[in-house]
Amino acid sequence: MIYHLLFPLHEAYSFFNVFRYITFRTAYAILTALIISFIFGPWIIRKLREKQIGERIREDVPRSHQSKAGTPTMGGIMILFALFVPTLLWADLTNKYIWLVIFSTVSFGMIGFIDDYLKLKGRKNGLKGKEKFAIQSLVALILVLILYFDKDFSLIMTKLGIPFLKTIKPEMGIMYIVFAVLVIVGTSNAVNLTDGLDGLAIGPIIISTAAYMVIAYVTGHFNFANYLNIEHIRGAGELTILCGAAVGASLGFLWFNSYPAEVFMGNVGSTALGGMLGTLAVITKHELILLVIGGIFVAEAVSVILQVASFKLRGKRIFKMAPLHHHFEESGWEEPKVIVRFWIVAIILALLSLSTLKLR
């Protein structure tokens, strides 16, 4: 809104020309999201506590987690509010990609909200696994079909970019639809599985979103995209502002979620942010690199899959406890050590991923 109100004034006052620059608006989107988090965060936490919307600790987690019972949850509402307001203020709202990512984030957030709500109402595991997967897949399918039938995006959509390889872009045809749906749904659930320690998930979310902030910018910039020999997607650069807002909102949430946490994001936060990351990967045509950028999320999800498969097939567990962060807790690592070391790995993976933009 600020962009649409002030940028037209540049014809009369040259100062307002600064609003044309994505980098300028991204910086202020980050700051706006932080300010919103710091102002409204304590109030939201207080309201969650008053409504007795507290975390229920499962029995299949380390005993040290029992003391966290009752900590306010569903704090993802704070993240989403602090994400959307700066996006609406600073982004070009005529950009279709902005609205597609908002649609994805809101939709997955609503799924997470329903999941959290059912748990609070006594349904032990919230939405059943099949129910959740079906709804997530439907939302992702709608999103992917919109892109598939978009006259501009459809020309490049079904070509799969491969990290380190410039010229090899396999044409997946209609099978890309299935692939893209799995990317979005898989990322959403992987982030959700990672959200098990104070600040553990939000750290890699900040790092991954910052990486896609860079990717969105260079993808949407004709000269940079041409220089790096990556797919140029006209209009994708505007997503830099949304990514910046998400980084700012997540940093603001981390202020309250850092160990020992005053609030948890709940499924409303983790499911939404995971869906957002998956959608960013699809729109920027950097889907496979998400496996590296979000390596922490991948490792957490794979650890659960291997644990369940091993127990069903062999009757034995591979890890002391899954997801992976619980394995390290059971191995004697203190919670803060697990969190910080996972963050360090996430930073390394993000830097490695960004290097592939040049090494092709």
N, C-alpha and C positions, 0 to 999 in steps of 0.2 A: 504493500500500500504506500509506504514511504517512497519507494522507487517510482510508482506511477504518479504520485503527487508532485515530487520534486524534480525528477529527471526532465519533464517537459519544459521546466523553467530555464534549461541550459541555453535555449535560444535567445533569451533576454539577458541572462546572467551566466557568464562562462563558468563560475564557481560550481554550478550544479552539474557541470559536465562530468564531475568526479563520480556521479552515480551510474555512469555507463560501465564503470570498471567492476568486473566480477570480484577481483581481489579486495577492493575497497568494501563492497557490500558483504563479502564473506567475513571479513574482520569484524564488522559491526554486528553481523548475525551471531557470531561467537560471543561477543561481549553482551549482546542483548539477552541471549540464552542464559549466560552466567548470572546476570543481574536478576532475571526472572526467577531462576532457581534459588538464589540467595534470599530474595524477598518472600517468595511464596512457599519455599521448602519447609521452613519451621511450621507454618500454618497448616500445610497439608499433613505433615507428620502428626501434629497435634490432633487434627480431625480424625485421622486414621486410628489414633490411640483412643479418642473419645468414643468412636464407633466400635471399638474393640475388634478392629480388623487386624488381627495378629497372626504371626506365623505359627503353623502347626508342624512340629518336628516329627518326621517319620521315624519309625523304629529301626530302619535299615541304614542308619547313618552313624558316624562315630558318636560315642557317648558325650563327648565334649560339646556337642551341638545342642544338647537338651536345655542348656541355660539360655538359649536363644528363643525358646518358646515364648510367644506373646509379643515379640518385636513387631512393630507395625509393618505390614506388607502392602502390596499393590502400590508401592511408591513409583512404579512405572508411569503412573498418571502424571506425576511431577515432570518426568522426562519428556513425555509426549506434549504436555502443555508448553514447556520451555523450548521444545523443538518447533512446534507448529507456529507459534506467534512470531518468532523472528523470521521464519520462512515466509509467512504471509506479509510481513513488513518490508523485507529487503529483496525478495526474489521477484522476477518478472512473472506475474501470474497469468500471462498469456502463453507461457511455456507448457506444452503438453506433458513433458517429462516430469516436471514438478508435481503436477496433479496425479500422475500415475504412481509416483513414489508415495505421495500422501495417501492415495487410495490404498496402496498395499500396506503401509504402516498402520493406518487407522483400522483396516479390516483385520489384520493379524492381531492388532491390539485388542479389538473387540472379542476375538476368539480367546485370547489370553484372559481377558476380563471375565468372560463367562466361565472359563476354567477355574479361575480364582474364586469366583462367586459361589460356584457349586461346592467347592471345598469348604468354604466358610459356612455353607448351609448344611454341612454334614456328609456330603458325598465324598467319601474318602479320597479318591483319586481324581476328582473333578470330572472333566470330559473323558469318556472312554477313548482309548487309543485309536480305535477305528473311526469313531465319531470325529475326533480332532483332525485326523489325517484327511478324512473325506472333505471336511469344511475347508481346511487349509488348501487342499488340492483344487477345490472349486474356485476359491478366490484367486489362486495363482493362475489357474487356467483362463479365467476371465481376463486377467492382466496380460497374459502372454498372447491371447487371441487378439486383444486390442492392438498390440504391437505387430502381430503377424499380418493383420489386415491394414495397417497403416501404410499409406502409399509410399512414404519416404523410407521408413524404417525397414519395411519388408524386403527391400532390395538387398540389405546386408544381414538381415536377422539370422537367416538359417546357415550362414557361414560361421564355422567355429574357429576362433583364433587360438593358436597354440603358443604358449610362452617359449621364447628363444628362437622360434621359427618364423621368419618373415613371410615366406611365400606359400607355406602350406596352410591352407584354410579349407578344411573339408566341408563340403556341402552336405548338410544333414537333411535338407528337405523338411517334410512335415514331421519327421522324428524329432526335430529341434524343439517342437512344442512340448513333447514329453520331457525332454532333457531340461528345458528351462523351468518347467513346473517342479521338477525334482530339485533343481538348484535352489529355488526360492523356499520350498517346503523344507528341504533338508537343512538349509542354513537356519531357518527359524527354529527348528527342533534342536539343532546342535547348540545354538546359543542358549536355549532353554535348559539343556542338560548341564551347561557350564556354570549356571547360576546356582552355586552351592556353598560358596564361602563369601565372607564380607569383602566386597569389592573385586572379587575374582572375575566375574563376567564383564563388569563395566569397564575394566582396564583394557582388555583386548577389543572390546567394542569401540572404545575411543581410538585405539591404535588402528584398527581395521577401517573405521570410517574416515580417519585422517588420510589413510592410504588411498581410499577411493575418492577422497576430495581432490587429491593430486591427479588421479586417473581421469576423473570427470573433467577437470580443467584442461588437461592436455588433449583429451579426446574431443572436446568441444572447440578447441583452438585450431584453426586450419593449419597455420604455420608449424606449430609444435607437432601436431599429428602427422603432417607431411614429413617433417624432419625425423621423427621417431619411427616413421613407416608403420603407423598404427591406423586403425579405421577411424576416419573423421566422422563424427556424428553431430550434425548441425543442431545446436540447441542444447546439447548435453552439458555444455559448460555451466549452464545455469544451475545444475545439480550441485555444483561446488558450494553454493550458498546453503542449500539444504543440508549438505554434509557438514558444513561449518556450524550450522545451528545444532545439529545432532551432537557434534563434538562438544560444543559449549554446554548443551543441556546435560550431557553425560558427565562432564567435568563437575558441573554444579551438583549433580546427584552423588558423585563420588565423595564430595565434601561431607555428605551425611551417611554414605554407605561404607566409608572406609572403616577398617577394624578399630574398635568394636562398633558394628553397624547400629545406627539409630533407626534405620528403615531398610527394608528389602524391596527390590523392584517388582517381585512377583511375576507371574506369567504374562500379565498385561504389559510389562516392560520388555522382558526377554523375548517373548514371541514376536512382539511388534518390531523390535530393533533387528532381530534376526531376519524377519521378512523384508525389512528395509534394505539390509545388506545384500540379500539375495537378489532383490530387484535392481539395485544399483549395479550389481555384477552383470545382469542380463542387459540392461539398457546401455551400459558402457562397452559391451562386447568384450568384457574381461571376466568370463565365467570361470575358466579353469584356474586362473591365478588366485581365485578365491580360496582354493584348497590350500594355498601357501599362506596368503594373507590371514586367513582364518584358521591357521594350522592348529591353534589351541582348541578351537571348537570342533575341528575334525577329530583330533586325538581323543577328546572327551566322548564324542559320539561313537567312534570306533571302539573305544574301551568298553562301552556298554554293550555294543553288538557282539564283540568277542566274548565278553563275560557270559552273556545269556546263551550264546551258541555253544560255548564250551561246556557250560553246566548241563544243558539239555542233551548234548551229544555224548559227553564223557562223564558227566556227573562230577566234574572238577571245575574249580574256578581258576582263571589265569591271574587275576589281580586279587589282592586282599579285600578290596571293595571297589565297586564302580559307582559313578564315573571316576576317571583317573585321579582327580584331586583327592578323593577319599583314600585312594590307595597310598598316596604319599603321606597323608595324615596317619594312616594305620602303620606306616613304616617309621613313624617317629618324628616327622617334620611338624613343627609348629605351624598353625594356620597362617600367620603373617609371612612365614618363609615360603610356603606353598604359593601364596598370592603373588608376592613380589617376583619370585622366580618364574612364574607363569607369565607375568607381565614382561619380564626381560626377554623370554623366548618369543613372545608376541612381537616385540619391537624388532628383534633380529629377523623374524620371518617377514615382517612388513618391509623392512629395508631391502631384503633379498628380492621380494616381489617387485618393488619399484625399480630395482636394477634391471629387471627384464624388459622394461620399457625401452632401454637403450641396447641391451645385449640381445639382439635378434638377428 
